[in-house]
């Protein structure tokens, strides 16, 4: 992991088209501004992990033994 120090107003460039700027620092909280193309998704880590967990739970809850799926398997 690359660790960098930045002050308020300073930025870090990631690749050719992502810019992360320190907007404000208050106590133990840092506000970041992120400029990235729309094609790049940007999420807080805890929200991203929650989405992954919910998707995994939804995938596990699919009933593969449903009558419609069984009928389709025997038709082919």
Backbone bond lengths (Angstrom), bond angles and torsions (degrees), N, CA, C in turn:
res aa  C-N    CA-C-N  psi(-1)  N-CA   C-N-CA  omega(-1)  CA-C   N-CA-C  phi
1 X - - - 1.449 - - 1.521 108.60 -
2 X 1.306 114.87 130.39 1.459 121.14 174.77 1.524 108.43 -81.97
3 X 1.319 117.33 128.81 1.466 121.89 178.91 1.525 107.82 -115.81
4 X 1.333 115.66 124.80 1.460 121.64 -178.93 1.518 110.41 -123.63
5 X 1.306 116.15 151.04 1.467 121.46 172.60 1.518 107.85 -106.74
6 X 1.315 116.94 134.06 1.460 123.01 178.73 1.511 108.35 -138.24
7 X 1.304 116.64 149.09 1.457 122.39 175.76 1.518 109.07 -105.42
8 X 1.311 115.18 167.68 1.461 121.38 177.52 1.530 109.70 -51.30
9 X 1.324 115.36 129.72 1.458 121.13 -179.96 1.514 114.44 90.47
10 X 1.326 117.84 -11.85 1.459 120.99 179.70 1.528 110.13 -90.70
11 X 1.332 115.52 156.67 1.460 120.95 -173.78 1.517 112.16 -128.98
12 X 1.323 113.76 166.68 1.460 123.65 172.31 1.523 105.86 -130.22
13 X 1.323 116.81 136.00 1.456 121.74 177.60 1.524 108.04 -103.77
14 X 1.341 115.95 131.00 1.462 122.15 178.34 1.520 107.24 -114.88
15 X 1.323 116.02 122.09 1.462 119.17 -175.66 1.517 109.15 64.14
16 X 1.325 115.55 -145.61 1.464 120.02 -179.59 1.516 113.55 -101.19
17 X 1.351 117.12 -12.02 1.456 117.11 -169.02 1.526 115.52 -139.80
18 X 1.324 118.25 16.50 1.465 120.76 177.30 1.527 108.29 -121.91
19 X 1.321 115.25 127.27 1.465 121.13 -179.46 1.524 108.49 -125.27
20 X 1.327 116.33 125.46 1.464 122.81 177.63 1.526 107.14 -113.19
21 X 1.337 115.79 122.16 1.462 121.56 -176.45 1.519 109.81 -118.81
22 X 1.332 116.74 135.96 1.461 121.31 173.93 1.529 106.59 -77.29
23 X 1.333 115.80 114.37 1.460 121.52 -177.76 1.524 111.14 -87.93
24 X 1.336 116.12 -42.54 1.464 119.95 -176.08 1.518 109.35 -157.96
25 X 1.316 116.11 150.56 1.465 122.77 174.91 1.517 106.95 -130.96
26 X 1.343 115.90 121.42 1.473 121.54 178.02 1.516 108.04 -134.05
27 X 1.309 116.28 108.00 1.466 120.06 -178.87 1.517 110.18 60.80
28 X 1.338 115.62 -122.33 1.464 119.70 -178.62 1.530 112.02 -97.69
29 X 1.329 117.27 15.24 1.464 121.26 -178.77 1.527 110.04 -115.02
30 X 1.329 115.07 133.68 1.459 121.78 179.41 1.524 108.43 -120.11
31 X 1.324 117.00 130.17 1.474 121.09 175.52 1.520 107.69 -99.38
32 X 1.329 115.33 128.64 1.454 121.52 -179.22 1.520 110.00 -114.61
33 X 1.309 116.04 143.04 1.457 122.07 170.15 1.514 107.42 -108.28
34 X 1.323 116.66 134.09 1.460 120.54 -176.49 1.522 109.09 -124.22
35 X 1.322 116.16 119.71 1.461 122.46 173.33 1.518 107.00 -104.44
36 X 1.337 115.52 116.20 1.458 120.64 -179.49 1.521 108.72 -146.89
37 X 1.321 117.60 154.35 1.463 120.07 176.23 1.524 110.52 -60.68
38 X 1.324 116.52 153.28 1.468 120.54 179.22 1.524 111.83 -60.50
39 X 1.314 117.19 -24.65 1.465 120.87 -179.06 1.533 112.48 -73.21
40 X 1.325 116.99 -11.37 1.467 121.74 179.30 1.520 108.28 -102.00
41 X 1.332 116.56 119.86 1.463 118.97 178.23 1.526 109.56 -83.46
42 X 1.324 115.17 139.05 1.463 122.04 -179.75 1.521 107.26 -126.32
43 X 1.333 116.92 124.01 1.461 122.08 -177.42 1.520 109.96 -136.64
44 X 1.327 115.91 150.45 1.465 119.14 166.56 1.522 106.27 -67.82
45 X 1.316 116.87 142.46 1.465 120.53 -174.53 1.524 112.76 -57.78
46 X 1.336 117.92 -42.13 1.464 119.68 -176.99 1.528 111.71 -66.94
47 X 1.323 117.86 -32.69 1.465 121.02 177.10 1.525 109.79 -72.09
48 X 1.314 117.22 -43.17 1.462 121.87 178.27 1.525 110.61 -59.42
49 X 1.331 117.30 -44.43 1.464 121.25 179.31 1.523 110.85 -64.50
50 X 1.321 117.74 -38.82 1.464 121.91 178.46 1.533 110.44 -62.57
51 X 1.323 117.33 -42.45 1.466 121.08 177.95 1.523 110.23 -63.17
52 X 1.333 117.43 -44.13 1.466 120.55 177.97 1.526 111.26 -60.22
53 X 1.330 116.98 -44.01 1.466 121.29 179.92 1.524 111.20 -63.44
54 X 1.331 116.93 -42.73 1.464 120.48 179.77 1.527 111.24 -66.55
55 X 1.326 117.39 -38.43 1.462 120.42 177.37 1.523 111.14 -65.17
56 X 1.324 116.86 -40.78 1.464 120.42 178.52 1.522 110.58 -65.12
57 X 1.326 117.20 -40.97 1.464 120.88 178.90 1.523 110.57 -64.99
58 X 1.321 117.37 -40.27 1.467 120.84 179.00 1.523 110.67 -65.46
59 X 1.315 117.17 -39.23 1.462 120.48 179.28 1.523 110.98 -65.99
60 X 1.326 117.06 -36.14 1.473 120.50 179.20 1.519 111.53 -71.62
61 X 1.334 117.39 -27.09 1.457 120.15 -174.56 1.528 112.93 -83.59
62 X 1.328 117.73 -5.83 1.463 120.54 178.10 1.519 108.20 -66.43
63 X 1.341 115.92 126.48 1.460 121.55 -177.99 1.521 108.63 -86.22
64 X 1.316 116.76 100.61 1.462 120.32 -178.78 1.518 111.72 -75.53
65 X 1.311 117.97 -6.90 1.452 121.25 179.35 1.513 112.75 -98.72
66 X 1.329 118.65 16.17 1.458 120.45 -177.76 1.523 110.34 -67.05
67 X 1.326 118.17 149.54 1.465 121.79 -178.44 1.527 112.95 -58.48
68 X 1.328 117.94 -36.19 1.462 119.94 179.85 1.521 111.46 -64.61
69 X 1.330 116.50 -42.30 1.460 119.54 179.06 1.520 110.85 -68.78
70 X 1.321 117.60 -39.12 1.462 120.60 178.33 1.523 110.33 -62.99
71 X 1.336 117.58 -42.63 1.457 121.34 179.66 1.523 110.46 -64.08
72 X 1.305 117.16 -39.97 1.464 120.33 179.81 1.520 110.97 -65.66
73 X 1.329 117.35 -38.90 1.463 120.90 179.87 1.526 110.96 -64.18
74 X 1.325 118.40 -36.78 1.466 120.78 -178.21 1.518 111.57 -79.21
75 X 1.340 118.57 -21.31 1.462 121.91 179.55 1.521 112.12 -74.93
76 X 1.304 118.16 -24.77 1.472 120.25 -174.58 1.493 113.04 -91.87
